[in-house]
């Protein structure tokens, strides 16, 4: 039997005392007791426009001239 993973995603703040608040909406989707595996992903700057612009420029630079027919379809 292969165990299944039921992930519940939410955003919260790590308090200075080391505690995390689990929002009620997320808690309602979790079992009421048991052991949990917790993975913390620190939030990244939501303004990633510089990264998006650079990746788009790189994509277009690597775009084959043979693909230019698709540029007029947008």
PyMOL Python script that loads the backbone (N, CA, C, O; Angstrom):
from pymol import cmd

cmd.read_pdbstr("""\
ATOM      1  N   UNK A   1       0.837  -1.178   0.000  1.00  0.00           N
ATOM      2  CA  UNK A   1       0.000   0.000   0.000  1.00  0.00           C
ATOM      3  C   UNK A   1       0.887   1.249   0.000  1.00  0.00           C
ATOM      4  O   UNK A   1       1.770   1.393   0.846  1.00  0.00           O
ATOM      5  N   UNK A   2       0.646   2.137  -0.946  1.00  0.00           N
ATOM      6  CA  UNK A   2       1.416   3.363  -1.063  1.00  0.00           C
ATOM      7  C   UNK A   2       0.696   4.467  -0.298  1.00  0.00           C
ATOM      8  O   UNK A   2      -0.478   4.738  -0.553  1.00  0.00           O
ATOM      9  N   UNK A   3       1.404   5.114   0.651  1.00  0.00           N
ATOM     10  CA  UNK A   3       0.748   6.195   1.398  1.00  0.00           C
ATOM     11  C   UNK A   3       0.471   7.383   0.481  1.00  0.00           C
ATOM     12  O   UNK A   3       1.238   7.656  -0.442  1.00  0.00           O
ATOM     13  N   UNK A   4      -0.613   8.075   0.738  1.00  0.00           N
ATOM     14  CA  UNK A   4      -0.951   9.254  -0.035  1.00  0.00           C
ATOM     15  C   UNK A   4      -0.588  10.501   0.754  1.00  0.00           C
ATOM     16  O   UNK A   4      -0.577  10.494   1.985  1.00  0.00           O
ATOM     17  N   UNK A   5      -0.296  11.561   0.035  1.00  0.00           N
ATOM     18  CA  UNK A   5       0.025  12.818   0.691  1.00  0.00           C
ATOM     19  C   UNK A   5      -1.097  13.805   0.406  1.00  0.00           C
ATOM     20  O   UNK A   5      -1.410  14.091  -0.750  1.00  0.00           O
ATOM     21  N   UNK A   6      -1.688  14.312   1.453  1.00  0.00           N
ATOM     22  CA  UNK A   6      -2.737  15.309   1.339  1.00  0.00           C
ATOM     23  C   UNK A   6      -2.193  16.624   1.870  1.00  0.00           C
ATOM     24  O   UNK A   6      -2.242  16.885   3.072  1.00  0.00           O
ATOM     25  N   UNK A   7      -1.677  17.446   0.975  1.00  0.00           N
ATOM     26  CA  UNK A   7      -1.061  18.700   1.386  1.00  0.00           C
ATOM     27  C   UNK A   7      -2.127  19.776   1.587  1.00  0.00           C
ATOM     28  O   UNK A   7      -3.108  19.850   0.848  1.00  0.00           O
ATOM     29  N   UNK A   8      -1.911  20.593   2.590  1.00  0.00           N
ATOM     30  CA  UNK A   8      -2.761  21.756   2.862  1.00  0.00           C
ATOM     31  C   UNK A   8      -1.831  22.958   2.859  1.00  0.00           C
ATOM     32  O   UNK A   8      -0.905  23.042   3.666  1.00  0.00           O
ATOM     33  N   UNK A   9      -2.084  23.886   1.946  1.00  0.00           N
ATOM     34  CA  UNK A   9      -1.205  25.042   1.797  1.00  0.00           C
ATOM     35  C   UNK A   9      -1.859  26.283   2.376  1.00  0.00           C
ATOM     36  O   UNK A   9      -3.052  26.517   2.184  1.00  0.00           O
ATOM     37  N   UNK A  10      -1.066  27.080   3.090  1.00  0.00           N
ATOM     38  CA  UNK A  10      -1.540  28.350   3.620  1.00  0.00           C
ATOM     39  C   UNK A  10      -0.338  29.233   3.914  1.00  0.00           C
ATOM     40  O   UNK A  10       0.792  28.753   3.999  1.00  0.00           O
ATOM     41  N   UNK A  11      -0.588  30.507   4.064  1.00  0.00           N
ATOM     42  CA  UNK A  11       0.458  31.468   4.406  1.00  0.00           C
ATOM     43  C   UNK A  11       0.268  31.894   5.846  1.00  0.00           C
ATOM     44  O   UNK A  11      -0.851  32.164   6.282  1.00  0.00           O
ATOM     45  N   UNK A  12       1.365  31.954   6.582  1.00  0.00           N
ATOM     46  CA  UNK A  12       1.316  32.354   7.980  1.00  0.00           C
ATOM     47  C   UNK A  12       2.621  33.055   8.340  1.00  0.00           C
ATOM     48  O   UNK A  12       3.515  33.183   7.504  1.00  0.00           O
ATOM     49  N   UNK A  13       2.724  33.498   9.557  1.00  0.00           N
ATOM     50  CA  UNK A  13       3.904  34.202  10.046  1.00  0.00           C
ATOM     51  C   UNK A  13       4.554  33.379  11.153  1.00  0.00           C
ATOM     52  O   UNK A  13       3.879  32.899  12.065  1.00  0.00           O
ATOM     53  N   UNK A  14       5.857  33.224  11.062  1.00  0.00           N
ATOM     54  CA  UNK A  14       6.609  32.566  12.123  1.00  0.00           C
ATOM     55  C   UNK A  14       6.853  33.605  13.207  1.00  0.00           C
ATOM     56  O   UNK A  14       7.524  34.611  12.978  1.00  0.00           O
ATOM     57  N   UNK A  15       6.308  33.352  14.381  1.00  0.00           N
ATOM     58  CA  UNK A  15       6.441  34.306  15.482  1.00  0.00           C
ATOM     59  C   UNK A  15       7.824  34.218  16.101  1.00  0.00           C
ATOM     60  O   UNK A  15       8.530  33.225  15.925  1.00  0.00           O
ATOM     61  N   UNK A  16       8.205  35.249  16.820  1.00  0.00           N
ATOM     62  CA  UNK A  16       9.526  35.282  17.448  1.00  0.00           C
ATOM     63  C   UNK A  16       9.695  34.180  18.495  1.00  0.00           C
ATOM     64  O   UNK A  16      10.818  33.803  18.829  1.00  0.00           O
ATOM     65  N   UNK A  17       8.566  33.662  19.015  1.00  0.00           N
ATOM     66  CA  UNK A  17       8.657  32.574  19.987  1.00  0.00           C
ATOM     67  C   UNK A  17       8.688  31.201  19.313  1.00  0.00           C
ATOM     68  O   UNK A  17       8.645  30.174  19.990  1.00  0.00           O
ATOM     69  N   UNK A  18       8.763  31.184  17.969  1.00  0.00           N
ATOM     70  CA  UNK A  18       8.882  29.929  17.230  1.00  0.00           C
ATOM     71  C   UNK A  18       7.573  29.254  16.888  1.00  0.00           C
ATOM     72  O   UNK A  18       7.583  28.149  16.346  1.00  0.00           O
ATOM     73  N   UNK A  19       6.444  29.879  17.186  1.00  0.00           N
ATOM     74  CA  UNK A  19       5.140  29.279  16.905  1.00  0.00           C
ATOM     75  C   UNK A  19       4.594  29.735  15.561  1.00  0.00           C
ATOM     76  O   UNK A  19       4.845  30.853  15.109  1.00  0.00           O
ATOM     77  N   UNK A  20       3.837  28.832  14.932  1.00  0.00           N
ATOM     78  CA  UNK A  20       3.137  29.132  13.690  1.00  0.00           C
ATOM     79  C   UNK A  20       1.642  29.062  13.943  1.00  0.00           C
ATOM     80  O   UNK A  20       1.164  28.148  14.614  1.00  0.00           O
ATOM     81  N   UNK A  21       0.910  30.015  13.412  1.00  0.00           N
ATOM     82  CA  UNK A  21      -0.547  29.982  13.509  1.00  0.00           C
ATOM     83  C   UNK A  21      -1.091  29.238  12.292  1.00  0.00           C
ATOM     84  O   UNK A  21      -0.728  29.552  11.159  1.00  0.00           O
ATOM     85  N   UNK A  22      -1.956  28.259  12.523  1.00  0.00           N
ATOM     86  CA  UNK A  22      -2.620  27.538  11.439  1.00  0.00           C
ATOM     87  C   UNK A  22      -4.011  28.146  11.286  1.00  0.00           C
ATOM     88  O   UNK A  22      -4.832  28.054  12.199  1.00  0.00           O
ATOM     89  N   UNK A  23      -4.283  28.770  10.133  1.00  0.00           N
ATOM     90  CA  UNK A  23      -5.591  29.381   9.930  1.00  0.00           C
ATOM     91  C   UNK A  23      -6.719  28.355  10.056  1.00  0.00           C
ATOM     92  O   UNK A  23      -6.537  27.180   9.738  1.00  0.00           O
ATOM     93  N   UNK A  24      -7.862  28.801  10.514  1.00  0.00           N
ATOM     94  CA  UNK A  24      -9.010  27.908  10.736  1.00  0.00           C
ATOM     95  C   UNK A  24      -9.388  27.146   9.475  1.00  0.00           C
ATOM     96  O   UNK A  24      -9.742  25.969   9.544  1.00  0.00           O
ATOM     97  N   UNK A  25      -9.318  27.808   8.319  1.00  0.00           N
ATOM     98  CA  UNK A  25      -9.694  27.143   7.052  1.00  0.00           C
ATOM     99  C   UNK A  25      -8.755  25.968   6.760  1.00  0.00           C
ATOM    100  O   UNK A  25      -9.186  24.925   6.266  1.00  0.00           O
ATOM    101  N   UNK A  26      -7.473  26.149   7.068  1.00  0.00           N
ATOM    102  CA  UNK A  26      -6.511  25.069   6.854  1.00  0.00           C
ATOM    103  C   UNK A  26      -6.688  23.980   7.897  1.00  0.00           C
ATOM    104  O   UNK A  26      -6.648  22.793   7.571  1.00  0.00           O
ATOM    105  N   UNK A  27      -6.882  24.371   9.140  1.00  0.00           N
ATOM    106  CA  UNK A  27      -7.054  23.402  10.226  1.00  0.00           C
ATOM    107  C   UNK A  27      -8.269  22.510   9.982  1.00  0.00           C
ATOM    108  O   UNK A  27      -8.259  21.333  10.341  1.00  0.00           O
ATOM    109  N   UNK A  28      -9.306  23.065   9.376  1.00  0.00           N
ATOM    110  CA  UNK A  28     -10.522  22.286   9.107  1.00  0.00           C
ATOM    111  C   UNK A  28     -10.264  21.168   8.098  1.00  0.00           C
ATOM    112  O   UNK A  28     -11.011  20.192   8.052  1.00  0.00           O
ATOM    113  N   UNK A  29      -9.225  21.303   7.302  1.00  0.00           N
ATOM    114  CA  UNK A  29      -8.899  20.304   6.284  1.00  0.00           C
ATOM    115  C   UNK A  29      -7.914  19.249   6.784  1.00  0.00           C
ATOM    116  O   UNK A  29      -7.564  18.322   6.052  1.00  0.00           O
ATOM    117  N   UNK A  30      -7.471  19.393   8.026  1.00  0.00           N
ATOM    118  CA  UNK A  30      -6.486  18.475   8.604  1.00  0.00           C
ATOM    119  C   UNK A  30      -7.137  17.511   9.583  1.00  0.00           C
ATOM    120  O   UNK A  30      -8.182  17.815  10.157  1.00  0.00           O
ATOM    121  N   UNK A  31      -6.513  16.334   9.777  1.00  0.00           N
ATOM    122  CA  UNK A  31      -6.999  15.447  10.839  1.00  0.00           C
ATOM    123  C   UNK A  31      -6.885  16.160  12.182  1.00  0.00           C
ATOM    124  O   UNK A  31      -6.033  17.030  12.358  1.00  0.00           O
ATOM    125  N   UNK A  32      -7.731  15.795  13.111  1.00  0.00           N
ATOM    126  CA  UNK A  32      -7.771  16.472  14.412  1.00  0.00           C
ATOM    127  C   UNK A  32      -6.596  16.128  15.308  1.00  0.00           C
ATOM    128  O   UNK A  32      -6.308  16.870  16.247  1.00  0.00           O
ATOM    129  N   UNK A  33      -5.907  15.021  15.044  1.00  0.00           N
ATOM    130  CA  UNK A  33      -4.733  14.664  15.824  1.00  0.00           C
ATOM    131  C   UNK A  33      -3.797  13.832  14.964  1.00  0.00           C
ATOM    132  O   UNK A  33      -4.155  13.422  13.860  1.00  0.00           O
ATOM    133  N   UNK A  34      -2.614  13.588  15.466  1.00  0.00           N
ATOM    134  CA  UNK A  34      -1.637  12.796  14.728  1.00  0.00           C
ATOM    135  C   UNK A  34      -0.347  13.555  14.539  1.00  0.00           C
ATOM    136  O   UNK A  34      -0.195  14.685  15.001  1.00  0.00           O
ATOM    137  N   UNK A  35       0.575  12.919  13.856  1.00  0.00           N
ATOM    138  CA  UNK A  35       1.871  13.507  13.571  1.00  0.00           C
ATOM    139  C   UNK A  35       1.846  14.065  12.155  1.00  0.00           C
ATOM    140  O   UNK A  35       1.291  13.447  11.246  1.00  0.00           O
ATOM    141  N   UNK A  36       2.448  15.233  11.973  1.00  0.00           N
ATOM    142  CA  UNK A  36       2.461  15.895  10.670  1.00  0.00           C
ATOM    143  C   UNK A  36       3.892  16.156  10.232  1.00  0.00           C
ATOM    144  O   UNK A  36       4.766  16.413  11.059  1.00  0.00           O
ATOM    145  N   UNK A  37       4.123  16.090   8.948  1.00  0.00           N
ATOM    146  CA  UNK A  37       5.401  16.510   8.380  1.00  0.00           C
ATOM    147  C   UNK A  37       5.194  17.944   7.914  1.00  0.00           C
ATOM    148  O   UNK A  37       4.271  18.226   7.150  1.00  0.00           O
ATOM    149  N   UNK A  38       6.051  18.849   8.373  1.00  0.00           N
ATOM    150  CA  UNK A  38       5.911  20.265   8.060  1.00  0.00           C
ATOM    151  C   UNK A  38       7.113  20.708   7.234  1.00  0.00           C
ATOM    152  O   UNK A  38       8.259  20.444   7.600  1.00  0.00           O
ATOM    153  N   UNK A  39       6.847  21.374   6.131  1.00  0.00           N
ATOM    154  CA  UNK A  39       7.890  21.935   5.278  1.00  0.00           C
ATOM    155  C   UNK A  39       7.633  23.431   5.192  1.00  0.00           C
ATOM    156  O   UNK A  39       6.556  23.858   4.777  1.00  0.00           O
ATOM    157  N   UNK A  40       8.617  24.222   5.580  1.00  0.00           N
ATOM    158  CA  UNK A  40       8.464  25.667   5.563  1.00  0.00           C
ATOM    159  C   UNK A  40       9.198  26.262   4.367  1.00  0.00           C
ATOM    160  O   UNK A  40      10.377  25.982   4.151  1.00  0.00           O
ATOM    161  N   UNK A  41       8.501  27.075   3.599  1.00  0.00           N
ATOM    162  CA  UNK A  41       9.086  27.765   2.454  1.00  0.00           C
ATOM    163  C   UNK A  41       8.987  29.261   2.718  1.00  0.00           C
ATOM    164  O   UNK A  41       7.891  29.819   2.664  1.00  0.00           O
ATOM    165  N   UNK A  42      10.097  29.919   3.002  1.00  0.00           N
ATOM    166  CA  UNK A  42      10.026  31.356   3.243  1.00  0.00           C
ATOM    167  C   UNK A  42       9.459  32.080   2.023  1.00  0.00           C
ATOM    168  O   UNK A  42       9.775  31.735   0.885  1.00  0.00           O
ATOM    169  N   UNK A  43       8.631  33.071   2.266  1.00  0.00           N
ATOM    170  CA  UNK A  43       8.033  33.852   1.185  1.00  0.00           C
ATOM    171  C   UNK A  43       9.128  34.585   0.429  1.00  0.00           C
ATOM    172  O   UNK A  43      10.100  35.059   1.016  1.00  0.00           O
ATOM    173  N   UNK A  44       8.954  34.668  -0.871  1.00  0.00           N
ATOM    174  CA  UNK A  44       9.889  35.422  -1.703  1.00  0.00           C
ATOM    175  C   UNK A  44       9.241  36.730  -2.106  1.00  0.00           C
ATOM    176  O   UNK A  44       8.021  36.878  -2.036  1.00  0.00           O
ATOM    177  N   UNK A  45      10.050  37.664  -2.523  1.00  0.00           N
ATOM    178  CA  UNK A  45       9.540  38.960  -2.956  1.00  0.00           C
ATOM    179  C   UNK A  45       8.524  38.750  -4.074  1.00  0.00           C
ATOM    180  O   UNK A  45       8.832  38.112  -5.081  1.00  0.00           O
ATOM    181  N   UNK A  46       7.345  39.269  -3.904  1.00  0.00           N
ATOM    182  CA  UNK A  46       6.288  39.056  -4.889  1.00  0.00           C
ATOM    183  C   UNK A  46       6.518  39.872  -6.151  1.00  0.00           C
ATOM    184  O   UNK A  46       5.863  39.626  -7.163  1.00  0.00           O
ATOM    185  N   UNK A  47       7.426  40.831  -6.120  1.00  0.00           N
ATOM    186  CA  UNK A  47       7.715  41.627  -7.305  1.00  0.00           C
ATOM    187  C   UNK A  47       8.830  40.944  -8.085  1.00  0.00           C
ATOM    188  O   UNK A  47      10.007  41.277  -7.940  1.00  0.00           O
ATOM    189  N   UNK A  48       8.437  39.988  -8.911  1.00  0.00           N
ATOM    190  CA  UNK A  48       9.419  39.260  -9.698  1.00  0.00           C
ATOM    191  C   UNK A  48       9.410  39.710 -11.152  1.00  0.00           C
ATOM    192  O   UNK A  48       9.776  38.941 -12.041  1.00  0.00           O
ATOM    193  N   UNK A  49       8.995  40.947 -11.404  1.00  0.00           N
ATOM    194  CA  UNK A  49       8.897  41.440 -12.771  1.00  0.00           C
ATOM    195  C   UNK A  49      10.255  41.451 -13.467  1.00  0.00           C
ATOM    196  O   UNK A  49      10.336  41.183 -14.665  1.00  0.00           O
ATOM    197  N   UNK A  50      11.327  41.759 -12.727  1.00  0.00           N
ATOM    198  CA  UNK A  50      12.664  41.762 -13.326  1.00  0.00           C
ATOM    199  C   UNK A  50      13.019  40.357 -13.811  1.00  0.00           C
ATOM    200  O   UNK A  50      13.554  40.194 -14.907  1.00  0.00           O
ATOM    201  N   UNK A  51      12.722  39.350 -13.001  1.00  0.00           N
ATOM    202  CA  UNK A  51      12.998  37.961 -13.390  1.00  0.00           C
ATOM    203  C   UNK A  51      12.159  37.568 -14.602  1.00  0.00           C
ATOM    204  O   UNK A  51      12.672  36.951 -15.535  1.00  0.00           O
ATOM    205  N   UNK A  52      10.854  37.924 -14.597  1.00  0.00           N
ATOM    206  CA  UNK A  52       9.976  37.600 -15.732  1.00  0.00           C
ATOM    207  C   UNK A  52      10.479  38.245 -17.016  1.00  0.00           C
ATOM    208  O   UNK A  52      10.517  37.599 -18.063  1.00  0.00           O
ATOM    209  N   UNK A  53      10.865  39.522 -16.939  1.00  0.00           N
ATOM    210  CA  UNK A  53      11.355  40.221 -18.121  1.00  0.00           C
ATOM    211  C   UNK A  53      12.616  39.559 -18.668  1.00  0.00           C
ATOM    212  O   UNK A  53      12.746  39.365 -19.877  1.00  0.00           O
ATOM    213  N   UNK A  54      13.543  39.216 -17.776  1.00  0.00           N
ATOM    214  CA  UNK A  54      14.787  38.580 -18.209  1.00  0.00           C
ATOM    215  C   UNK A  54      14.520  37.214 -18.839  1.00  0.00           C
ATOM    216  O   UNK A  54      15.132  36.865 -19.849  1.00  0.00           O
ATOM    217  N   UNK A  55      13.616  36.447 -18.250  1.00  0.00           N
ATOM    218  CA  UNK A  55      13.332  35.120 -18.809  1.00  0.00           C
ATOM    219  C   UNK A  55      12.639  35.235 -20.157  1.00  0.00           C
ATOM    220  O   UNK A  55      12.896  34.431 -21.053  1.00  0.00           O
ATOM    221  N   UNK A  56      11.770  36.217 -20.314  1.00  0.00           N
ATOM    222  CA  UNK A  56      11.099  36.429 -21.602  1.00  0.00           C
ATOM    223  C   UNK A  56      12.117  36.836 -22.663  1.00  0.00           C
ATOM    224  O   UNK A  56      12.073  36.340 -23.789  1.00  0.00           O
ATOM    225  N   UNK A  57      13.034  37.739 -22.308  1.00  0.00           N
ATOM    226  CA  UNK A  57      14.061  38.162 -23.255  1.00  0.00           C
ATOM    227  C   UNK A  57      14.932  36.981 -23.673  1.00  0.00           C
ATOM    228  O   UNK A  57      15.271  36.841 -24.848  1.00  0.00           O
ATOM    229  N   UNK A  58      15.290  36.137 -22.715  1.00  0.00           N
ATOM    230  CA  UNK A  58      16.105  34.959 -23.030  1.00  0.00           C
ATOM    231  C   UNK A  58      15.332  34.012 -23.940  1.00  0.00           C
ATOM    232  O   UNK A  58      15.894  33.457 -24.884  1.00  0.00           O
ATOM    233  N   UNK A  59      14.060  33.829 -23.661  1.00  0.00           N
ATOM    234  CA  UNK A  59      13.231  32.946 -24.482  1.00  0.00           C
ATOM    235  C   UNK A  59      13.159  33.464 -25.919  1.00  0.00           C
ATOM    236  O   UNK A  59      13.302  32.699 -26.873  1.00  0.00           O
ATOM    237  N   UNK A  60      12.938  34.765 -26.057  1.00  0.00           N
ATOM    238  CA  UNK A  60      12.821  35.342 -27.394  1.00  0.00           C
ATOM    239  C   UNK A  60      14.166  35.320 -28.120  1.00  0.00           C
ATOM    240  O   UNK A  60      14.204  35.156 -29.340  1.00  0.00           O
ATOM    241  N   UNK A  61      15.255  35.480 -27.397  1.00  0.00           N
ATOM    242  CA  UNK A  61      16.589  35.445 -27.996  1.00  0.00           C
ATOM    243  C   UNK A  61      16.876  34.045 -28.553  1.00  0.00           C
ATOM    244  O   UNK A  61      17.527  33.909 -29.589  1.00  0.00           O
ATOM    245  N   UNK A  62      16.396  33.024 -27.873  1.00  0.00           N
ATOM    246  CA  UNK A  62      16.616  31.650 -28.311  1.00  0.00           C
ATOM    247  C   UNK A  62      15.560  31.166 -29.299  1.00  0.00           C
ATOM    248  O   UNK A  62      15.635  30.038 -29.786  1.00  0.00           O
ATOM    249  N   UNK A  63      14.582  32.010 -29.595  1.00  0.00           N
ATOM    250  CA  UNK A  63      13.502  31.644 -30.506  1.00  0.00           C
ATOM    251  C   UNK A  63      14.038  31.516 -31.931  1.00  0.00           C
ATOM    252  O   UNK A  63      14.676  32.437 -32.442  1.00  0.00           O
ATOM    253  N   UNK A  64      13.789  30.412 -32.551  1.00  0.00           N
ATOM    254  CA  UNK A  64      14.261  30.147 -33.896  1.00  0.00           C
ATOM    255  C   UNK A  64      13.537  31.042 -34.911  1.00  0.00           C
ATOM    256  O   UNK A  64      12.333  31.266 -34.781  1.00  0.00           O
ATOM    257  N   UNK A  65      14.245  31.551 -35.907  1.00  0.00           N
ATOM    258  CA  UNK A  65      13.572  32.334 -36.961  1.00  0.00           C
ATOM    259  C   UNK A  65      12.457  31.550 -37.645  1.00  0.00           C
ATOM    260  O   UNK A  65      11.499  32.136 -38.150  1.00  0.00           O
ATOM    261  N   UNK A  66      12.582  30.232 -37.661  1.00  0.00           N
ATOM    262  CA  UNK A  66      11.538  29.404 -38.275  1.00  0.00           C
ATOM    263  C   UNK A  66      10.231  29.482 -37.496  1.00  0.00           C
ATOM    264  O   UNK A  66       9.163  29.200 -38.039  1.00  0.00           O
ATOM    265  N   UNK A  67      10.314  29.864 -36.228  1.00  0.00           N
ATOM    266  CA  UNK A  67       9.107  29.979 -35.398  1.00  0.00           C
ATOM    267  C   UNK A  67       8.428  31.339 -35.531  1.00  0.00           C
ATOM    268  O   UNK A  67       7.378  31.560 -34.927  1.00  0.00           O
ATOM    269  N   UNK A  68       9.002  32.247 -36.306  1.00  0.00           N
ATOM    270  CA  UNK A  68       8.451  33.604 -36.394  1.00  0.00           C
ATOM    271  C   UNK A  68       7.041  33.617 -36.987  1.00  0.00           C
ATOM    272  O   UNK A  68       6.306  34.588 -36.804  1.00  0.00           O
ATOM    273  N   UNK A  69       6.658  32.566 -37.685  1.00  0.00           N
ATOM    274  CA  UNK A  69       5.295  32.491 -38.233  1.00  0.00           C
ATOM    275  C   UNK A  69       4.250  32.567 -37.137  1.00  0.00           C
ATOM    276  O   UNK A  69       3.148  33.071 -37.357  1.00  0.00           O
ATOM    277  N   UNK A  70       4.592  32.068 -35.953  1.00  0.00           N
ATOM    278  CA  UNK A  70       3.641  32.062 -34.838  1.00  0.00           C
ATOM    279  C   UNK A  70       3.504  33.431 -34.192  1.00  0.00           C
ATOM    280  O   UNK A  70       2.522  33.675 -33.491  1.00  0.00           O
ATOM    281  N   UNK A  71       4.467  34.342 -34.406  1.00  0.00           N
ATOM    282  CA  UNK A  71       4.416  35.666 -33.787  1.00  0.00           C
ATOM    283  C   UNK A  71       3.215  36.477 -34.270  1.00  0.00           C
ATOM    284  O   UNK A  71       2.708  37.323 -33.533  1.00  0.00           O
ATOM    285  N   UNK A  72       2.757  36.234 -35.488  1.00  0.00           N
ATOM    286  CA  UNK A  72       1.634  37.004 -36.031  1.00  0.00           C
ATOM    287  C   UNK A  72       0.280  36.440 -35.609  1.00  0.00           C
ATOM    288  O   UNK A  72      -0.750  37.038 -35.924  1.00  0.00           O
ATOM    289  N   UNK A  73       0.251  35.332 -34.919  1.00  0.00           N
ATOM    290  CA  UNK A  73      -1.008  34.698 -34.523  1.00  0.00           C
ATOM    291  C   UNK A  73      -1.532  35.219 -33.207  1.00  0.00           C
ATOM    292  O   UNK A  73      -2.666  34.911 -32.841  1.00  0.00           O
ATOM    293  N   UNK A  74      -0.761  35.988 -32.491  1.00  0.00           N
ATOM    294  CA  UNK A  74      -1.168  36.446 -31.156  1.00  0.00           C
ATOM    295  C   UNK A  74      -2.297  37.445 -31.211  1.00  0.00           C
ATOM    296  O   UNK A  74      -2.750  37.922 -30.170  1.00  0.00           O
TER     297      UNK A  74
END
""", "prot")
cmd.dss("prot")
cmd.show_as("cartoon", "prot")
cmd.util.cbc("prot")
cmd.orient("prot")
